[in-house]
Each structure stands twice: as structure tokens, then as C-alpha cells.
Amino acid sequence: MTIKYFWGIFTLSLYFFSLPATAQQPGHASYIAEQNQKGYFPLVSGGKAAVIVVSQNDWAGVRIACRNLIKDIHSVTGSMPDSAISLKGKQVVIIGTLGKNKWIDLLVKQKKLDASAIAGKWETYLLQTVANPFPGIDNALIIAGSDKRGTIFGVYDLSSQIGVSPWYWWADVSPKIKKNLFVEPGPHTDGTPAVKYRGIFINDEAPAFSGWAKEKFGGVNHLVYEKMFELILRLKGNYLWPAMWGNAFNDDDKANPRLADEYGIVMGTSHHEPMDRAQQEWKRYGKGDWNYETNKDNLQAFWRKGIENMGSKETIVTIGMRGDGDMPMSESSNITLLENIVKDQRTIIGDVLKKDPAEVPQMWALYKEVQDYYDKGMRVPDDVTLLLCDDNWGNIRKLPSLTDKQRKGGYGIYYHFDYVGGPRNYKWLNTNTVAKTWEQMHLAYAYNARQIWIVNVGDLKPMEYPISFFLDYAWNPDRWPAEKLHQYSVDWAAQQFGLKYASQIAGMLLRYTRYNARCKPELLNENTYSLTNYNEFGSVVNQYNELKQEAEDLDKKLPAQDKDAFYQLVLHPIQACANLNEMYYETAKNKYYAQAGNAMEANAAAARVKSLFEKDQQISAYYNTKLAGGKWNHMMDQTHIGYTFWQQPPNNKIPALTILKPDSALNKALLPANRKTGASVQQADYTDSRGYVAIEAAHYSRAIEGSGGISWMVIPDYGNTLSGVTPWPVTAPRVKPDAMSPRLEYNINLKDTGTVTVSCYISPTLDFRKGDGLFYAISIDDEVPQQVVITTKVDGRDWSKTVSNNIRKLSTRHHITKPGAHILKYWMIDPAVVLEKIIVDSGGLKPSYLGPPE
């Protein structure tokens, strides 16, 4: 595995030398050239663009995508293609859906176009050049789709290939200008998506998104949603839960649902808003209590109206019921009542739509306590998708058993990049690493939760990077194994900024997201990191500031047209979080020096806190009022300093400071001098010369594989410090530790005998199999391995601490009978347990958040 891991880094370096001349969707080979070759199709040549031909009989969403393609070609080349509804010109682009476009159907019939790879498939497209397709036409580029979205995705794939980012509007990404565009002959396709419904949930949208939308568009209306529909489709998603904090998608603007259907977006409502009606609609029109036992008739009438309004528009209907305001049902609620609610809802669906309800896509979200109902035996019809959920902190709570009978409706996942709730809101900036998202969503895919993937993205901005990955991964998980995650970041950076600085920008994305994931900004305070042990707080601040300097230096080199996008996607989160960490660092120093009576240092630190607090406000103000000419005003209105419990403060509040009179004390105590730590060494022999041994999980001495093909996988850029290591595959069965079991071995040297404590730093994975927990085992030399359970009960105190710290630190004690060389053994018991770090304490370990550096 070590060889495989470093081979991945080597091949990545080779990859840089073979990057295509055009930046396109991550993981895709380019089929666009700026120089003509034999058989290439001239999309734009010598200032003249090919004619775009689309049938009036095709879907409205296809025609919308074609209009956008024309604008995209113009933005890249300056040439404006003609649009036609009939064939004309020598060079034509014919765009259409099988069965909806007579020219494409004729080419298939005449065997000039082979559509066998897409016919009858879900959302599949084909791009193919055809010479002399019809009399008078020299060449045609065909973009054919198996269905409505198949065609739309083919159109937007071409847009991406010529250099238009899906984020061109939402993040002000400028296209890279080209004079000529030629398309390789093909065929070009991206296959069929692995996950059927792939989408985002706009949530927790006040004050940022709501304030922005009100100022720029007059509210969260169809003018906003048209931009969002287009973004989702350009990202090859197809599904949306709309904003619902004070908003009602179907009621606020009657154009919303109509346009969603025209664009080709499958709509839904959130996990607690059944029958295609928003919570706000109940507040506006509901009669009586939100209680099915006492107000059944009014609730049924309310739900019936929702299905009548929905009609034939493509929708996944949420069924079931939670308490009003996304709260649990009353304690008196029981499984029989809830099953009857679902039965009655399906009766309404059938009555209104005049069809078997099993033909209407539906989902039941097992969110929070609703999963308990399922675990206690509640069931819904087999055609309903069971939407399984994470714990709101990116850890999936439940997955289907590999031996379960296949459900017609399948299983889905509701995931979070943003959350309002305990132990604390996190909604200001992106704190999600691609590596963690990959690990959990790979788990979901491996356990056959593949029908729906939807992620709570808060205000949408500033989650651009993880949203892209989430939807790209949902389309084709096999394209992105762990060893290619770094490549994804490079590809994504290249798509936004071109190839010149893609590798450097990718490194910035990976570092800032890992730094932010260690402790979400809303949880950060002056006590998070140790001020005195291992120079921890100082090292964290130095890491941020070094990254900030690198980003600011690169910003000076970028062309003017890239600066707004770079600020939004890279520079702003780095500057904002570097500043925040330094502010709390100075707060900690103020507290330390005040207690020590060093007035000069205490007051100097307090002055820096005030300056950094003001700088935080200035950074947000620049984003709101100066960036892109004020286009994104209010998007950084979210408070993030001064939390005292789970809910956000109404305003940012400077940390409490102590100011000493200059003559109040003569103490000149200073913090301990910083000790620079050595660079970590691959596959080292570790000695407890300081009373402890600190080891990054990936730096094992040996990785012992087990029977049944069980091996070890390094997940790069995972966790709080370096990476994660996990047994592979994640579907492997439980293993009893014995001489033939899979394990990681670490060579260590201990200078004395006696008892040592081994602490394993484990990612906060939950027992998604709902068994007796997930376990690993630990031993030194030939002792009997000690088994340790890693999982916690969601919403419990231990869980709260674990997700807040983004780590579970679990300890075992071991008796050492002789000094010198030993072998520390970390044993697999269950799959999906991710080890990040190991600390062996022989008496010298001091408290810290991240543990001592290796």
C-alpha cells in the first residue's frame, strides 16, 4: 500500500506534463483543439461559427441549453453562432433527443449514427461528428441525448470542454479566450450516472443568501432559481430542495415550479415537508394544529392541494411526517399512526394524479428520530426510496445491509456541508474536505445507497468546491479512487483558472479545507489549541499565515479577469480563517500574560485582538461591497465570532480581554521559546526520547494484508494532520484478530519499562450497520490485542465532543517488560474505521488538541 500511495504521487507528477490545452470537467479527456486536423469538426474557425440547429419539438430545457451554448461560444471566441430550427449551412451542430429530433432519428435509421450506447439509458449523451450527413451539408456535430437531461448534459459538456466553467456566473469564473475551436471526431460520452438523482439543498439561508437575493432580485424568486437550475445542470446534477427559511418555492413565485420543469430539474421538498408543500405554506394556509391525530381532515386537504399543484411536473414527493418546524413528533406518536399517515398520503397521490402511486417517485427521510421508527419496525411500500441521513456533521448514520433484499425504490443519502443545530451551527465558510466527503460517500455507494444523493449546502456560496466534487463523484464514483483525489483538486483548479497555476491552487484548496475541518470556525476559541505545549497554537497560526502569504502572492500574478473568482474560491476563505485563528491566538496570549502579570505583553496582545477583530469585519465588508462590484452583497453577513451555545450570536462580538495598567505588575514572564519540530520521516523507527512517540497513521513500517483480499488504503489529505488509513474494501466482513489478520505495524523504541498509554486518533465514523459498534484492536509485540469500540450515540455528550473536535481519541494501556525495540500493532476488526494518528505516552505527553507533531 505504501508503494501504491507513492506511485500515485509519481503518476500525478506525470499527469501535470500531459494536461490538455483546454481545461474541462475534472477527470475528462479533452476533445477540443485550437488547431484543425483531419476529421475534426470546425465549431469556430476563422471567425465563423457553425450553425446550431435544434428542433422546435424538443424539450424546452434542451432549447434553453442550446441558447446558453451559443452564448458560451461567443464568450470564448467572440464569434456568435446562428441558431436555426432547420438545416442550413455547410457546418452544423445538430442537437436533440432521440425520438424528439427528426434529423438525428433519420441518421440513426440510415446507420450514419450509432446510438446504441445511449438508447433507452438514463441521462446519457453522445457527441459524434458525421461527414456529409445530409445533402448540401459537409459536416455535422451531433449532440444526441437518450432523454431530456441526457441531451442537456451533452450540450453543457461541450460548453465545459471549450472552457466555460459551471461556476462562470456563481463564482465569476472567466472563460479562457480562444480564436478557433475544433472537435475531435468522437464518439464522446460520459456514460450513465451511477446515482440516479443528484442534487443540493439550499438551507439555513438567512441572513446571507436571503439578504443577497432580496437586494439583487427582489426575493428568492424565479430570477434566482433560473441561475441555480442552470448551475445544477452544468454540474450534471438534476435535483433540488429549495430554500425554505421563510420561503415557499411553489407559493412565493408561481413561475418557480414551471421553470424548474422546463429547465429539467427534478424538484423535491426537504425531509420534513411532505406532499410537495413547504412548511411556510402551512403557516400561511394551514388550519389547526400540525397534528394528524387531531387535525387529519385539514392536513389531508392541505396535502391534496400540494399534489394538485405539482401535477405532472417531475418531482420526488416527500412522504411521512415530522413535528412542525422540523421537530420530533409528540411522544404519543406511534408506528401505526405514522404508517397510516403514509398510507393516506399515497391514497391522495393516486386519487389526484389518477395513477398507481407506485409510479410516482417518493422518498421517506430517516432523519434523526425517524430512523428510530424504522429501526423499531416501521415500514413503507417497496417503491418508496429510503433516504438515509448523516448525523448533520458528515458521518452517515445508517446504510443498508449487503444482504438486504433489493428495494424497488432503493436507498439514498441526505448529507451536510452546512448545519444549524447542536453542538454548534456551522454555516459561515466551507469546512468540508473532499477526502472526508469521498470516504463517506464511497461508503454509501459501496453499500448500495445509490438512488438519491442530496447535500445541504447552506447559502450555496461559499461551498463551490465541495459541491462540484459531490456531484462529480455521484456521476461516476469509479473515476475517483482515493489516490486520484489530489488530481481532482488539480483538475478543478484548472477548470476555473487554467493550467499554469492549477497545481499550486489545488494545494491551497486542500490545505485550507483541512485546516478549517480541524475545528469549525464557529467552535474555535482561545482555548482550542495549546498555547504552551508543542507550540501548537503558534504552529497552527503559522500554517494559516504561510498559506495566506502564498495565496496573496499568487493573487498578484493572476490576470485581472481571474481575480474575483480567485478571491471567492481561494483567497477569501484563507484570509478570513487565517485572521480568525490569529485573533484567538492573541486572545490566548492576552489571557496568559494577564494571569502572569506581564502588563506589556498582555496589553500588546489585546491591541492585536482588537485590530484582528476589525480586520475580520473588513474582510467580510470587502466580500459584500467591493468584490465583483458588490454583486455578492450580504453573502458574508453570517456571524461567526462570539458563540456561547449552539445558536449563532446576533452580532459578532470581540472576545473578552484583560487590560492591565502599565505599572500594575513588574512580571516579565514570556511564553516558552518555540521549538521547531523536525520533518516527519516515512517508515521511521520512533523513539520516546521526549516521553512519547507520535506517529502519523500512513507512516507505518509494514501493512499486513489479510485473507479474502483485505488490504489497507491510504486516504490522502484526510483528517486533522496528514491522512487516514482504513481497511479495504469497506464491505469486508468483521475480522477476529489473530496471526493471519490484517494489521498495521509500527517499529517503536521505548527507553524504559512500565505502563504506556496508546491513543489512537480515529475519524468520527458511526456504526452505519446498526450492530454492536465498530471496533479496532491494539497490541504491542505478542500481547493479546485489546479491542476498542469507536462509535458513539448520536446527540450524546461523547458524540458532541467527537464531532466538535473532528476526531475520536481512544486509549489503551500496555505493560512494557523490557526497554528497546517493540512492534506496535493496529489490528482491523471492522471495515470503515479510519485511523489518523497514534500517540504512545510513556510519561511525557502534554495536553493538546492535535496531539504532538510526529
N, C-alpha and C positions, 0 to 999 in steps of 0.2 A: 504493500500500500504506500509506503514511503516513496518507493521508486515511481509508482503511478502518480503520486501527488506532484513530485518534482518534474516528472516527464510532462505533466500538464502545464507547468510553468514554462518549460522549454518550448513546447509546441505553441504556447501563447506568444512567445517572443518571435517565433517563425511567422505566426499569424500576422503580426504587425507589418511584415515585409510583403504580404500578399493581399493586403486590404484593397478592395476595389476603388476605382476612381470616384465612384458615386456612393454617398452614404445612404443606406436604405434601412428597412426594418431590421432590428437585431437578429442575427442568425441567418440572414438571407444572402444568397449569392446575387451579385449584380447582373442584370441582363440589359443594362443601358450603357451605351458607349457614346462618346462625343466624336468619334471618327467612324466613317462608314466602312463596312466590309461586305463581302458578297453574301447576299441573302438577308441582310439587315433591313429593317423597316425604317424609313425616314419619318420619324414623328415630327421633328422640326429639322429642316435643312435649308441653309442659305436664306434664312429669314422667312421661310414659308412653312407653315404648319399643315399637317394632314387634316382632312375634314373629319369631324366627329359625327358619326351617324347613329342615331338611336330611334327606335320605333315609338310612335305615339301610343302603341298598345302595351308597352312595357310598364312595369310598376312605377309609381310616382317617385319612389326612393331611388330607382335607377336613374331616372331623368335628373333628379336633384344632384346625384353623384356626378353625372356627366357634366352638368353646369359647373360644378366645383373643379372637375378635371380641366376644363377649358381655362378657368381662372388660374389653376396651378401651372399649366403650361405657359401661360402668359407671364406669371410672376417669375418663372425660372428663366425664360428665354426672351421675353419681350414680344414674342410672336403670338398673335391671337388666332386660334383655330376657328374655322367656321363650324357652325352647328347645323345639322341637316336631319330631316326626317325621311329623306330618300337618298339613294346612292348618287353621288356626283363627285367628280374629281378623279385624278389618277391614283392618288394615295389616300386611302380612307381607313378610319378606325371604326369598326362596326361593333357596337356594344349592345348586348342583350341577353335575355334569359331564355333558356330552352323552352320552347312552346309559346314564347311571347314575342319572338323576333323571326319574321318570315325568312330573312336573308340567312341568318345563322341556321335555322332549321333546314333550309334548302342546301346549304353547304354540307350539313351532316348527311342529308339524304343522298347527295351526289358523291359522298365519301371524299370530299375535299377537306373535311374537318372531322377528326376523330374525337367525339365527345363521350366515348365510353367510360373515360376516367371520372367524369362528373355526373353523368346522367343518373337521376334518382338519388343523388347524395344530398346531404345536409350542408348548405352554405359552402359549396365547393366551386372553384372557378378555374378557368383555363385561359391563358393568353397564348396565341398562336398566330404566326404570320402565314398568309396564304397568297401565293402568286397567282395572278390572273383569275381572281375568284369569280368575276362576272364580266361580261363584255364591256370594254371601254375602261376597265379598272386594272391598273398594273399590279398593285399590291394592296393587301388589306391586313390590318392588325385586328384580330378577333379577340374580344374580351367577352367570354361566354360564362354564364353562371348557371348552376343547377337549379337555383331558386332565386328569389328576390335578393337576399343578402349575399348569396354567392356572387352574383353579378356586381353588387355594390363593393364587396371586398376586392374583387378583381380590379375595379376602377381605382380604388384607393391604394391598392398595391402598386399600380403604375405611378400614381402620384408620389408615393413614398420612394419609389425607385428613381424618379427624376430629381428628387432632392427636396420634397416638401414634407416637413415633419408633421405628424399628427398634432403636435403642440404649437403649430405656427401661429394660432390665434391665442390660445390659452396661456402660452408662455413666451409669445413674441419671438419665436424662432424664425430667423430669416432664411429663405431658401438660398442655396448657393447658385449663382448665376452661371448659365451655360449657353453657348451660342447654338449648338446643334445637339440633337438627341436622336439616337438610333437604337432600335430594339432588336436584340438577338432573335433568331427565328423561333426558338421555343421547341417543344411546349414548356410553358411556365405555369406552375400551380403550387399551392401550399397545402394541398390535401384537404381532408375534412377535419374540423376542430375536434379535439379529444373530449372537451367538456361542452355539452350542448348549449347551455345558457350561461353567459359570462358577462358580469356587469358590476356596476358600482351603486352605492347608496349615498346620496347627499344627506348629511345628518349633522346634528349639533351645529346648525348653520348660522346661529346668532352668537355674537354680533357681526362677524366678519362677512360671510357670504351674503347674508340678508341685507346688511347695510350697503354693501357694494352693489347688489342687484337693484335695490331701491333707488340709489343715486344714478346708476348708469342706464337702467332700463325701466324704471318706474315700479319695480317689484320683481318677484320671482315668477316671471311670465314666459310666454312662448318665445319672446325675443332672446331670453337667456337659454331656454331649453333647446332652441334650434342650434345654438352653438354647441351645447352639450351632446345632442343627438349626433351631430357630425363628428365630434371628437370620439365618442364611443365607437362609431362605425369605422373611423380611420384607425383606431386601435384594435379593430376586429373583435370588438365586443358587440353585444346585441341586447342587453338587458339593463333596466334602470329602476331603482326605487327612488322616487323623487323626494325633494326636501319636504319636511313635514313639521318643523317647528313653527307653528303659526301659519303654515302653508297647506293648501289642499290642491294638488295638481289638477284634478278633474273639475274642480269648482271655481278656482281662482281665475282661470282663463280658459274658456271653452275651446280655444284653439290648441291648447296643450295636448290633449289626447288625440285629436285629429291629426296634428302634425307628427306626433310620435309614430302613429300608424303609417302615415305617408312616408316618413323617413325610413321606416323599417325597424324601429326599436320596439322590443317586447317590453311592455310595462308591467309593473307589479306595485304592491304596497308593502310596507315594512312588516316585520314579524308579528306586530300586534294590531294591524289594521286590516281586518278581514273584509272580504267581498268587495274589493276594489273601491273602498271608501276610506278616506283619510280620517284620522282622529278629529281633526278640526271640523270636518263635516258633521260629526256627531254633536260637537259643541254648538254648531250653527243651527242644525235642523233636528237633532235628536229630541225625543220626548221621554221624560222619566229618567230612571237610573240605568246605567250600563250594567244591567244585571239580568241574565237570561231567566232566572227563576221567577223574578217578579215583574219583568217587563218584556216578555217574549214577543208579544204581538208587535210592539213598536220597533223592537230590534229587527224582526223579520222584515217589516215594511222598509226599514232603513236599508237593510242589505239588498232587498229586492231592487230597490232603486239603483243601487250600485251596479248590479248586473245588467239592468236595463240600459244604463248609461254606457256601460262597457260595450255591449252589443257584440259585433263581430271583430272588434279591434284586438290585435294579437296581445294577449295578456296571460300572465300566470296568476291565478286567483289565490290569494292567501285565505286559508280557512282556519277554523279553530277560534279561540278567544282567550285573551288575557284581560286583566283588570284595566280599567280606564287609566290612561296616562302611562301605559307601559308598566303597570304594576302587577304583582301577582293577583290571581283570583282570590276570592274570600276563602277562609279556611274551611267553610262548609261545602265548597265545591268538590265534586267527586268525579270519578272517571265516567260513570254512567251519564251524568249530566253533560260532560264535555263531548262524549261520543254522540249523544243526541243532538248537540249543537252542530256538529259536523254533518250528521245525517240530514238535519233540517236545512243546512246551508246548501248541501248538494241537491236537495229537492228543489230549492229555489233556482239554482243554476240550471237544472234540467227544464223546469217549467218556463223560465224566461227565455232561454235560448232554443227551446224546442229540440233538444238533442240529449243523448245519453251523457250525463255529467262526466263519465269516464273519458269522453272525447275532449273535454275542456281541461287544459293544463292547470293543475292546482298544486299548492305546496303547503305543508304544515311545518312551522318552525319550532323545533325543540329548543326554545330559548329559555335559559335559566330554569325556573321551576317546571316548565312544560316538559323538559326532559325527564323530570321525576315522574310525571304522569305516565310517560311512555315506559319508563323502567318498571313501573308498577303494573303494567299490563294494558294501558290504553292503546288502542289501535285505530287506524283509519284505513279506508279502502286502498287496495294494492296499487291503483293508478296514481295515487297522490304521492308527490315527491316529499320525502322526509328531509327537511332542511336541518342538518346538524350544525352546531354552533361552536365557536371557541369560547373562552372564558372572558371575552372582551379585551384580553391582553395578548392575543396572538397564539394561544395554546388550545388546540382542539380538544373539546371535552369528550366526544364520543364518535366512534366510527363503526360501520357495520362489521360484523364478523365475516371472515373469509369463507366461512361455511354456511352463512345465511342463504336462504333461498332468494334468488333474484327478484326484486320488486319491479313491476311494470313501470312505476313512476320513478324508480331509482332513488338515489340519495344526493344531497347537495351539501354545500358548506356556506355558512354565513361567517365572515371573518372581519377583523377590525384593524384598521390603521389609525383609528381615532376613537375616543370614547369619553362619555360623560357619565361618571359614576365612581364608585369606590374601587381601590383605595384612594384614587385621585383622578380627576379629569386629566386627559392629555389630548390637546387639540390645537396647540399653538403652531408647532413646526413638525416636520417629518422626523420620527424617531424609529422608523422601521428599516431593518436591514433586509436586503434581498436574500441573504443567506438564511435567515430565520424564516422568512416567508417561503422560500424554497423548501426548507426542511419540513415544515408543517403541511404545505400543500402537496408535496410529494407523498407524504404520509396519507393524505386524503385520497389522492389518485390511486395509490397502491392498494388501498382498502375499498376501492370501487365507489367512492363518493364522486360521481362524475356527471351528474345531471345539471346541477346549478352550482356556480361559484359566484358569490357576490360579496363585495368588500365595502365596509363602511369607510368612506374617505373624507368624512367631515365636510369642509368647505371646498373640496376638490383641490384647490391650491392650499398648501404647497406640497401636495402628495404626487406630483407628476411622475417622478422616477419610480416609486413602488407601484403606482397604478399601471404604468407601462409593463413592468415585469409581471404583475399579477395576470394581466390579460394575455400577454405573450406566452406565459407559462401555461395558462389554461388552454390555449390553442394547441400547443404541442409540447407536453412535458418532456418527451424523449429528446427534444432538441437541446435541452438544458440540463445535462447531468451536473453534479457538484463541481467537477473540475472545469466546467466552462462558465461558471458564474462570473468570474473575473472578465471573461471575454464578453459576457452580456453587457457589463458596465462599459467596456470599451466601445462596443457596437452602439450602445445607446448614446454615449457621449459623441461619437462620430456622427450619428444621425442628427444631433442638434447643432453641432459646432464644426463639423468637418473632421478630417483625419489628422491634421497637423498636431493638435494638442489632445487628441482623444484619449491616449493612454494616461497622460497626466491628469486630465479631468476625471477619468474613471477612478484613479487613485484617491482623488479628493472626495468623490461620492462615497466610496467605500469607507474612508476614514471618518468622515463627518457622521455618517449614519451609525457606524459602530460606536463612536464617542457618545452620540445622543442616546443610543439604546442602553448604555450603561446605567443611566439614571435619567428618566424623562425630566425635561426642564421644570415642569410643574412640581416635581418631587425634590428637586435639587435645593440644598440649603448649605449654610456654613458648616454643618456637621456631617455632611455626606462623606467626604474624603478625609483621611487623616492628615492633619497639619504637621504632625511631628514624626510620624512613623513612615519610613521608606520614602520620605519626601513625596508622599503620594499626591497630595493636593497640588503641590508645586509642579509635579510632573504632568498631571492632567492638564493644568493650565498651560504649561509649556507646549504640550502636544497640540492643543487648540490654537495657540498663538502662532506656532510654526506653520500649521495648516492655513491659518488666516493670512500669514505673510505670503505664503506660496500662492494662494488664490488671488490676493491683491496684486502680486507681481504679474501673474498671468493676465489679469484683467487689463493691465496697461498694454499688453501686447496684442490683445484681440482687436479685430476691426470694429469700427463703431457700430455696425449693424448687429453684432453679436453681443454687445454689452448688456442690453436689457435682459435678454434670455439668460446670459451667464449669471447676472445678479440674482434673478429669480430662482434658478435651478441649482446654483452652486455657491456663489459668493455670499448672498444674504444669510442663509442658514448657518454658514461657517462664522461670519462676523457676529451674528446675533448670539450664537451659543458660546463662542469664544469670550465675548464680552460678559455674558451671564455667569460663566464659570469663574472668570477673573473677579467679578463683583463679589461672589460668595467667598472666594479665596481671601480677598481683602477683608471681608466681614469676619472671617475666621481669625485673621491676623489681628484685627481690632479687638476681638474678644480675648485672644490670647495675651496680647500686650497690656490690655486694661487690667486683666487679672494679675499680671506680673508687675503692674505698677510702672510700666515704661510709657510715660505720657507722650514722648516724642513719636515713638513708633505707633502707638495706639491712635493718636490723632492723625498721623500721616495716612494710616490705613483707612480711617474714617473718611478723610478727604477724598481718597481714591474711590471708595464705595460711592460717595455722592456723585463723583464725576462719571463713574461707570453706569450708575443708575440713569443719569441724564443721557449718557450715550445710548443706552438701550432705547429710550424714548425717541432719540434722534434717528436711530436705525429704522424703527417702525414708521416714523414720520416720513422718512425718505421713501420707503416702500410704498406708502399710501399716497403721497402727494407729488413726488418727483419722478419715480420710476415710470417709464413709458408715458410720460406726460400726464401722470395722475390716473392712468387707465385702471389701476387696481386699488383705488382709494377704498379704505375700510377693510381690506383683506388682512391687514395686520392689526386689527382692533382688539384681538383676543388678549385678555390679561394673562399674565404668567408669573408675576412676582408678588409674593405676599399671601400664598395659600396658607390656611390654618386648618383646613379639613378637606374632604373630597371635593367640595364645590369651589368654584373659582371666586376670587375676590372681585368686588365691583370695579376696583381700580388697582393698578399696580401700586404697590406700597414698598418703599425702601426698607431694607432690613433694619432692625433695631441696632443702634450704635451707642458706644460709650465714649464720651469726650472727657478727657482729664485736663485739669488745669496744669499748665506747663510746670509749675513749681509744686504740684501735689505729690510728686514722688521723685526719687533720685535713682530708682532702679533702672538699669540699662540692659536688662535681660533680653537676649535675642533668641530667635528660633535656632535650633541646631543647624549646623552647616549642611548644605546639600551634599549628598554623596551620590555621585554618578554611578549608575548601575551598568555593568558590562552587557554587551550584546548577547542575546540568547544564542546558544550553540545547538546545532542539530545533533540529536542522538548522543547527548553528553552523558558522562558519568557525574552524578550530582552528589556533592558532599555538604554535610550540615555544619560548615565552618562557622556559621553565624547562629547556630542553634535551630536551624530549619532548612528544609530543602523545598524550593518552589520549582515546579515543572509544568510547562505547557503540555497539554494532552497530546498534541501532534508530535512532540519530540520524544517519542518512545524509543526504546532500544530495540525492541522486537514486537512485531504484530503476529500473534499466533492465530492461524485460521482454524476453524472447527469443521466437523463433519457436516455434510449437507450443503456445502458451498458457502458457509458463513465466513465472511471476511470483515475487514474494517474499512470504513470510509472517512476520509478527512474532508470536512466541510470548511473551505477557506473563508476567512473574514467573518467567522461566526462567533458570537458571544462577546464578552467584555474585553478580552485582551488579544487573542490571536486567532483561534479557530476552534472547531469542535471535532470530536471523533465519535463515531457511532457504529454499532454493529450493522452489517449489511448482508442481506436485504432487510428492509424494515418489516417484511412479512414473515421473517424467520420465527420459528416456534421458541418457546421458553427452553432454556438450556440449564441443566444442573452442572455446577462447577465440578470438574474432575480433570485428570491429567490431559485429556484429549479436548477439553473445552476451549473455545476462542477466548483469548485474553491479550491484554497489552502488558508488556514487561518493561520496567524502568530500572536501570542499574543505578543504585544509590550507595553512598558511603556514609556510615554513621560512626561518629567518633567515640561513642560510649554505649554502655548497656543501659537497660531500664525500659521504661514505658514511653512510647512515642504515640502521638495522635496523627492520624492520616485524615485529612479533609479533602473530599472530592467536590469540586465545583461543577454542578450539574445544571443543565438548562431546565427551565421550569415546565417540563413536559407533564401532561396529565395522563391518567390511566384511561385512555380512549377505548380500551377493551372492556371497561367496567368489570374488572376482576378483583383481585386482591391487591392490586397495585403494580407498579413497575419496579424491578429490582436490578441492582448490580451487586457484585461481591468484591471484597478487597482482602489481600493477604500479603504477608512478607515471607519470602522464602517458602518453606514447605508447610507452614501452618494451615489449619483448616480455614478456608475462606469465610469471612463474615459477610452475611447477606444484609443489604441495606435497601429499604424502600424509599423511592424518590418522590412519590406523588403525595399531593396534599388535597384536602377537601376544599373545593371552590367556595370562595367567600368567607373562608375561615381565617383566623389570625395568621396562621402559618403561611397560607396561600397569599395573603395580603403582603406579607414581608417578602415572600419569594418573588412575586411579580414586580413589586416596587424596586427590588434590588437586581432584577433580571438574572437571578442566579439562585440556586439552592445549594447551601454549603452543608455537607453531611459528613459526620466524623465517626471514626472507629479508633479503638485503642489497641496497641500491639506491644507485646513484650519482647525486647531485644536481649538475647543472651550473650552476644559477643559483638565487639566493635568491628568496623571494617566494611567489606563489601556485602551488599544484600541485593535481593531482587524484589522489587515491589510489583505485585501482580494485580491488575484490574481485570475482573472477570465479567464477561457477558452473562447475564441471566435472561433479561428481556430485550427485545429489539426496541428501537426508537429512543433509547436513553443516550443523551448526548453529553459527553464528558468534555469540559473545557480546560480544567486545571487541577493539579494535585499539589497539596501542601503537606509536607511531613514536619511536624513540630516536635523537636527533641528538647524543648525548653526555652527557646529564644524567640518564639513567634510573638509579634505585637499586633494589636488590633488594626485593621484597615479594611477598606471597602472592597478593593480589587484583589487583596492579598499581596504579599511581597512580590516584586518582579523576579522573573526567573534569573 
